[in-house]
Amino acid sequence: RRHKFSLLSRMRVGVVRFLPLLLAASAQAWSTPLLGLRGQSPSKLGRVGAAFLLPRARAASSTSTCTTMSLTSVKEFIDTTNEGYEKVHRSFEEQFWGTKMALSNGTPLADGKGPATYSTDELTRTKLEMEAFLADSGKLEKTREFLAQKDELSDEQMKTLKIFERTFGCYIMESDVARDKREESMKLEGSLESKRNTMKLGAQTKDGFAEMSSVGLRNKMRTSPDESERKACYEGLRAIGPFVVANGFVEVVKARNAMAKALGYLDYYDYKVTQAEGFNKQRLFEILDTLEMGTRDLMNNAREQLAASKGASALEPWNTGYLMAGDLTKRMDPYFPFEKSVEMWGRSFGKLGISYKDATMDLDLLDRKNKYSNGFCHWPQPAWKKSDGTWQPATTHFTSLADPSAVGSGHTALTTLMHEAGHAAHFANIQQSSPLFAQERAPTSVAYAELQSMFLDSLVGDAAWRGRYARDRKGQPISWDLHKEDIESTHPYKVNALRAMLSVPYFEKALYELPEEQVTPEKIASLADEIEIKIQGGFCPRPLLSVPHLLSDEASCYYHGYVLAEMAVHQTREHFLATEGYIVDNPKVGPALESAYWQPGNSAAFLDLVHAFTGKPLTGDPWVKELSTTVEQLKASEKKDYDAAVAKAHPAQEEGAGTVDLQMRVRFVDGDKVIADTASTGDDFIKACGIFEK
């Protein structure tokens, strides 16, 4: 998910010049209730518009008595709706966290609250309860009755009622078939995810079967000098595909498509993208086709260059990552010690001026058996301003799958922290009059949500950041020679990361376009291989059917959002560098992001926010510029940033280093166990990090 808002390998990639992607749906689309992120039960709102919605209410009576009664009740309606949504939202999100983290029954969350039982049955029940709340046609009808009295409403009431209208409009299904198929798919998903979470996953090595998570397998592929071990890890990842297609994924695909078609969509992907971004599948793939065709030759050239420099075996999926980096990952590993990752994240965000507005956060960072195999961030408690003026801070959870003993785990954990903590900062700073502005489903754009996290995790690759925060256990910064070697090893091949990103939406597009009779385990498996070869030039180190997004309704047909967000990341970075001259440790960055991107929540369109902040429509030009930069040019600019960074004092030794105030309570947990809690350290973040480190 969710991350849900899921951490993928962050891909600082570039593309050849293509037509500026002025995603034409922007302002006009935003005026209708189209947009959504991982929409749960939306009606058909694109080409058929309001056909599935209730007719708009007639204007209210002009008599003063009726108007007075309506205006008296509008506050009550808004308050009741906000409180009702907050309750069902929390019940579902508690179950989401508990089942994904395999918590014991009764384990409380950071705020001391939690259900008596965590189970997939309860997850399904609470999700249906939340969707039933959002799909209540009476709420939509009442909302429109109040909106018809617009001259009598305050600006804040009008704004809140409009988000009600957009949100409820995304969830109402007029088709009995669609509702039945929706419920069927959710039950199938719950069963499949439960089986997947308990799958015995690992690699058959020369020493026997070694149980590992998917993250552990990928990490071993990047770092093990033993090719047979790397190949065994790849085969372990490949085993996920046959498992999921044999354990319900076929039925999930059929049910999802039947639901979407009953609502008038072309297929499930068309349904999801219309909800997520406000334009349909055809428009999305016009954009992605431009990227795919424009970078195809670059990909082929990069593969040829890799084979020429490292040998043909470098193109084998279990060899590519390792041979590109050689033993560089291992030599860089001491400068990203896992136990220091939370402190370095906190110090870096603190220097950027990022605040969490009194939020409470649980961080579950360690890999363990039965834990969900992907990093994500979610919010049992959305942040919002109540009608009495009080502030409701967010409660946030996020997770990674770090193995402190594994080479590269520190770098992975740190990147995950920067990414998921970016999501957390974004949603903790949404300052609107309803929790519906601050939740990640419809009508919140996928690209909008991912822009915030991807921008912040991009800093980990910068020389300016590494010279400050990539330090070994003795406090020494990473050497310039290592960073230079990293540039030389990866920059020529960044197009491959873009192609890997593109392969997921192309696979899901093809999957949901299959005739129902062809949706079989064998066809799905062969289709995944076909797309990998077509889009990536060969088999991928991360097999498509091992991508967890495919299984979850919230994250399926979602990956395109990362591509759009990556465009915005490059454009936002370019803007900061042009206007501020630097990003790392710039105390103006956090407040600027908060004001421009975070505070509005889903009250404004993603494209409009990017345009307003950067002064330009969303375009691929900055991305193109990065890829077009030669290795020598990049090394020259990075060397200047590196020298300036290492000339400064150690982050833990400079003035004021003893205090990091992110304005939140943090708990470091490992499943049921609480490792450290700032509430027990006198709100001392650094002291809590020290306990976590030990």
N, C-alpha and C positions, 0 to 999 in steps of 0.2 A: 504494500500500500504505500500503500498508504505510504508509502514511503517505505506502506500505503503511501505516504510520501516516501517513496522508497529510495534508498541510496543505491545508485548504480555506480559503476566505476565512472567517476566524473570525467567528462570528455571535453577537454579544451581542444576543439577541433576546428578546422577551417574548410572552406569549399571554394571552388573556382567561382568567378563572378557570375551571378545569375540576376535575373530581373528583380528589382526590389520587390519584396513581398509585402505589398500594401494590402493587407488582409481586409478585403473590402467590406466585410460584414460589420465592421466596428460599430459606429454610432447608431446606424439604423437598426442593426440586429439587437443592440442593447435595449432599444425601446420596447421590444417584445420579450415575453418571458421565455427566452430560448436557452439562455446560457446555463451551464451547470458543470460540475466536476463530479465524475463518477455517479451520475444521477441514478437514483434507485428505482423509482417507478414513474417516470415522466410520461405524460401524454405526448402525442405527436404534435409538435409545436412549430416545425419548420415550414415545410411546403404547404401544410394544411392549416397552419396557424391555430386559430381558436376553435377549430371544429370539434375538438374533444373537451373543450372547456364549457363551463356554464355560460349562458347568455349574460351579457353585462346587465347589471341591475339598472332599473329605471332611476332617474333622478329622484332624490328625496323630495318629499312634500315641502312646499315653500312656507308652510305655516310655522310660526315661531315655536309653537309647542313641540312639533315633530323635530325641528332642528335642534332645539335645546335638549330633548331626550336623546337624540342621536349623538350630540357632542358630549353629553354626560356619559354615555355608554362607550364612546370610542376609547377613552382612556382605560376603562375596565376591560374592553375587548383586547386592546394591545397588551395590557399587563397580564391578563389570563393566558393569552396565546404565548407570550414570551416565557412565562413560568411553566406552562404545559410542555412547550418544546424542550426547555432546559431539562425537565425531568426525564422525558423519554430518551433524549439524547444521551444523558448521563447513564441511564440503565443499559443502553446498548453498548456504549463505549467501555463501561466497566467490564462487560462480558467479552468485548473484543480483546482488551488487554489481558484479562485473566486466562482466556483460552489460548491466545497466541503465546503467552509467557508460561503456560502450563502451571499456573499458580494453584496452591492448595485452597480448598474451600475455606472461605472466611478470611483470607488474607486481605487486610485493609490497604487502601491506596494512601497516597501521601497525606491527604487531608483527614485520614483516620476513618473514612467511610468506605463502604464496599458491600457487595451482596454476600449472602450466606453461602451461595453455590456458584461455581463457574462451570459451564458445560456448553456443548454445541447446541443442545436443545434450548437452553436459555438464551444463547446467542441468537438463534433463529427467532425465538419468541419475541425478544426485545427489539430485534430489527423490524419484525413485522409490526410491532406496536408503534415504533417510531414512524414507520412509513404510513401506517393507518392514520396517525395524527396529521401527517403532512398531506395525505390524500383525502382529507375530509372536505367534501364539496361544500358543506355548510360554511366552513371557515372562508373559503374563497368567495362564496356569495356574499357573506357579511362584509368581507374586506371591500368588495366592489360597491356595496351599498354606502359605506363610509367614504370611499374615494369619489363617489358621485357628488358628495357635498364638499368638494375641494376648496371652495371659497371660504368655508367655515373652519377648515383644518389649519393647525399650525404647520410650519415647514417641517418640523421634526416628525409630527404625526403623518404628514403626507409621505415623507421619505420612508418611514417604517411600514406604512400600509403598502407602499409599492414593493418593498422587499417581500412582504407577505404574499402579495399577488404573484410576483415572479416565482417565488418558491413553491407555493401551493400549486401553481399552474404546471410545474414540472412533475408533479407526482400523481395527478389525478388520471386514472385510467377508466375510460368508459367501456372498455371491452372486457367481458367476463373471461374470454379466452386468454387475454393478455394477463389478467390478474391471476388466473389459475396457473399459467405457465411461469409467471413471476415467482409465485410461491413454490412451485415445483423446482425451479432452478435454484432457489435459495436453499432448499432442503438438500438437494444434490450437492451443492457447493459445500455445505457444512459437513456432509459425510466425506466428500473427497478431501477437504482440507484436514479433517481429523485423521484420515488414513495417511495423507502425505506427511503430516507432522510426526507420525509414529513410524514412518518408513525407516528401515535399517539401511542407512546410507553410508557409503565409505568406499575404500579402495582395496582391491586384492593385491597386496604387495608380496614381495618375496618372503616377508616375515609373517604372512598370514593376512587376514582381513583386518584392516584398520578403520574403525568407525569414525567418520568425520561428517560435519555439516557440508552443505554445498559451498558455503563461504570458505571452509577449511580446505576443501578439495581444490577450489580455484586458487587459493593462496599457495598451496603446495605445488600446483602446476607452475606457478610463476617463480618459485624459489628453489625447488629441488634440483640438484645437479644430476640426479639419476633419471635418465630418460624413461626407463621402464616404470619407475614410480610415477612420473608425470603422466605417462600413458594410462596407467591404472587409475589415476585420479580422473582423467578425462572420461574413461569408460564408466567410472562411478557416476559422473554427472549425466552421461548418456542414459544411464539406467533409469533416471527419473522419468523420461519420456514414456517408455513402455509401461511404467507403473501407473502414471496418471491416466493414460488412455484406456488402461484396463480396469480402472477403479472409478469410473463415473464421468470423466471429462467429455466423452462422446455424448452422453445424455445431457450434460450441462450445455454444450454447444447447441444441441437441437432445441432444448427448452428456451434458451436465450433468443435464438433466432425466431422461434414461433411467437414468443411474446412481442418482439419488435415488429414483426410482420403483421401481427394482429392490430397493431397501432398505426399501420400504414407506412412504416419505414421500409427501406430496401432490405435491410438486415440489421443485425445487432450492432455492427460497427457504425452504421449510419445513425442509428438511434443514439449511441453513446457520444459520438463526436458532435452531433447537433446540440446535445445537452451540455457538453463540455466547453465548446468554443463558439457556438452561435452560428456556425455554418456547417453544411452537410459533408458527407464523406467525399463526394465528388470534388468539392472545393479544396478539402484538405489534401487530397492526393494530387491535385494540380500543383500545389505548393511542394509536396514531397517529391513528386516526379521531377521537378526542376532540380532539386538537390541530388536526387539519385542519378539522373542523366548527366548533370554537370560535374559530378565527382567520380564517374565510372572510370574514366581514363586515369585520373589521379590514383585511384585504388589499384588499377592494374600496374601502373608504373611503380607504385610503392611495393607491391608484392614482388615484382621483378627485381627491384633494388634489394629487397630483403633476401631473396633467394641467391642473388649474385654475391652478396656480401657475407651471408651466413650459411649458404648451402641450401639445396632444395628441401632438406628436412625441416628447415625453419618454417615452412608453410604448413607443416602438420599442426593441428590445433593444440596439441599438448606441448609443442615446442615453441610456438610463436612468441608468447610473452617472455619466456625464460631467455631465449636466444636474442631477443631484441635488447634486453637489459643485461644479459650475461649474469655476472654475480653482483651487478650494481645494487639490486634490491638488498642483498645481504650486506653490502658495504655501507649502504645508507641507513640500514636498520638501527644502528646505535644512536642515530640522531633523532629518532622518533620513538623513544622509550614509551611503551604503553602506559606505564604507571604515571607518567608525567602528562599524558594527553589531556586530561580534564583541566589541569592547571593552565596549560598553554592555551587551550580553548578559552578559558575564562579570562585570562590576561589579554588575549588578543581582542575578544569582544569588548572587554572593558575599555581598552584603548580606542576602540572605534566609537565609543559613546553609546553603546547599545544597552537598553534597559528593558527589563521584563515586567515592569509595572506591577510588582508585588505578586507575581505568579508563584505557583508551587510546581515543582518539577521532580519526576522520578526518572533516573537514568539506569537502565538495565543493559550493561555494556558487554557482559561476558557470554561467550558461547556455552551452551550446555545441551544435553540431550532433551529432545521433544520441544525445544524452543523454536519458534517460527524462524524460518531460514532467510530472513531479509531484514535490513534495518528499516524502521518506520517511525513516524511521529504522529501522535493524535492527541485529542483534547477532550477528556471527560467533562471538563467544565469550560465552555467558551467564555471569552472576555466580553463584557458589554457594560454600557451605562444604563442603570435602571431609571425608571421614570421619576423616582424621588431624588435623583442626582447622585446616588451612591454608585461606586465603582465595584463591579464584580470581576476580580482578577481571574486569570486562566489557571486551570490545572492541566499540566502537560505531562505526557509520558513519551520517552523515546528510547530506542533500543539499537544495539549493534551486536555483532557476533564475534567478538575479539577472543583470540586465544593468545594470552600473553607470552606463551612459550614459542609461538610460531614466528618465523622470520617474516617481517613485513606487517605484523599485526598492529604495531604502534601507528604506522602511517595510515593503515586502513581505519583504525579506530579514530584517529584524529580527523581524518577527512569526513568520516561519518558524523562525528561530533559537530564539526563546522556546518555540515549540511543540515542535519536534523535540528540542531540548535538554531539554525537560520529559520527553519519553519516555525519553531517555537517562538522566536522573537517576533516574527511576522504576526502570528495569531494572538500573541499576548498583547500586541499594540493596536489591535483593531478597536477603535473607540467610537462605537455606534450604539444606537438605542434598542438593539435587539440581538439576541444570540444568533439569530439567523444570518446576520451579516458576517459572523465569525465562525462559521462551520465550513468544512471543506467539500461538501457535496453541492448539488445544484442549489443556486446558480453561481457557483464559484469556478472560475476558469482553471483548468489544469496548468496551463502555461503560466498564469499569474502566480499560482501557488509555488511552482517549481522555480520560477525566476529568483525568488528571495533566497532560497536555500542554495541554489547553484551559484549564485553570485558570491556568496560568502565562502563556500567550499573551494571556489576557484583560487582563493588567496593562497592555499597551501602549496600550490605549484610555483608561486612567485618568488624570485630571488629576494625581494624586499621582505617577504614574510619568513622565508627559510633562514635568512641571515639573522633574524631576530629570535625566532621561536624553535627552529629545528636544532636542538642542542643535545649532546650526549649527557650521560649521567654525571659527568664532571663539570658540565656547564659550558663546554666548548661548542661553538657553532659548527654546522656542517661546512666542509671546506668548499672553496670555489671550484676546485678540480672535480669534486663529485657532482656538484650542480651542473657544471659545464658538460660533464659526461652524460648526465641525464638528458640535457638538451640534445646533444648529438645522437643519443640512442633513440629518442622518442619523437622529436619534432618532425622528422621526415615521414613518419608513419601515422600522424594524427588523423589522416583521412580514414584510416581503417577503423578508428573509434567511431567516427561519424557513420560509417557504413554499418557497423554493429548496432548502433542506435536505430538506424532506419529499418533494419531487418525485422524488428518486432512488429511495428505497424503493418509492414507489407505482409508478414505471415498472418496476422490476425485478419487483415482485409481478405486475403485469399481463403482463410479458414471459414469465415462467415459467409463467403460467396459460394461455397460448395453446395450443390444440390443435396437435399437431405439424405438421399439414398447413398451418397458418397461420403457421408460423415461416418467413417469407420476408423478403428484403431490403426489399421494399415495405411489408409489414405492420409490420415493426420500426420503420422510419422514420416511418410515419404514426402508430404508437402513441406514439412519443416526442413528436411534436407534440401529440397529443391530451392527453397527461398534462401537458405544459407549460401548455397553455391551461387545463385543468381546475384544476390545483393552483396555478399562478402567475398566472392571469388573462390570460396572453398568452405570447408567445415569450420565452425566458429568455436573458439575455446570455451565459450559459454553456450552450450546447445540451446536452441530456441525453446524446446520443451522443458528445459530446466528453469526457465524464467518464471518466478512465482506469480507475477502479475497476471498471467493467463488464467489462473484458477479463480481468482477473487473477483467478484462483481465490481467492487470498488475500484480495482486497479486494472481490470481488463479493458482493452481498447483505449489505453491511457498513454502509452509510450510516446505518441506523437507530441504530447505536451512538452516532453523534454527537448525535442528538437526546436519547437517554437520558443521555449524558455531559453535555450542556449543562444539563440539569436539575440534575445533581449539582454542576456548576460554580457555579451560582447559589446552591445550598444551602450549599456549602462557603465561598464568599465571605461569605455572610450570617453564617455561624458565626464566621469569623475577625473580622469587623467587630464582632459582638456581644461576643465574648470578649476580643479584643485591641485593638479600636478602630481598627486600621489594618493594612494588608497590605504595601504597598511598603516595602522596606528593613527589614522586621521580622525580626530574626534568629531569632525563634522559629518562623517559618513553615516553613522547610526541615526542621528536626528534627521538627516536628509532622507534616508530610506523610510523612516517612520512617517514623516510628513507626506512624502510623495507616493509611497507604495503601500504602507502598512495600515495607517489610520482608516482609509476608506473601506477596507474590507471588500466585499463584493458589491458595493454600491456604485462602483464605476467599472468600466470595461478595461480589460487588460491592455488592449491596443491603445486606448485613449490615455491610460496612465503612463505607458512607455513614451508615447508621443509628447505628453505634457512635460515629463521630467527631462527627457533628452533633447527636446526641441525638434525631433525628427520622427517620421513614421517608422514603424518597425521594418528593418531592412537587413539583408545579409552582408552588407558591405564591411562592417567591422570584423566579422568572422572571416571573410575573404582576405582581408588585410593581414590577419594573423597567419593564415596558411601561406600567404604569398611571401611572408618574411623569410629570408634565407637563414640558415643556421648561423652563419657568421654575423649577420645583422642582429639576430636575437641574442647571441652571446655578448655582443658589444653593449646592448642596452641593459641586459640583465647584470652584467659586471658592474655597471655604475650603481645600480640599485643594491647589489650585494655589498659593495664596499661601503656604501652609506649606512647600511643596516648593521654590519658588524662593528662599525666605528662607535656605535652607541653602547651604553652599559647593558649588561645582562638584564633581561626583563624582571628578574627576581631581585636585582640589586640596585635598581634605579630608585630615585626618590619616590616615595609613596607606594613602593612595591608590596608592602605588607598588607595592603588593603585592596581587595577587588570587590566592588559593590555592583552586582548586576540587578539589584532590587528584586530578588526572588529567594525563596526557600528551595534548597536542592537536597534531594536524597539520592545517594548512590546505593542501588539495590542489586541483588542477584537472586531473581525469583522471589521467594518468600522472605529472604534474608535482607535486612537493612545493614549495609556496610558502614555508611557515614551519613550524617544528617546535619545540615547547618543549624537546625533548630536546637541541636545539642552542643553546638560549638560557639554559642553566642553570636550567631549569624556571621561567623567567620568562614568565608568561602575557602580561603587558602588553608586554614586548619582542617576543614573537612576533606580537602584534596589530599592533605598529608596523611589522614587516616586511610583514605582510599588507596594511596600509594603503598602504605605498609601492608 
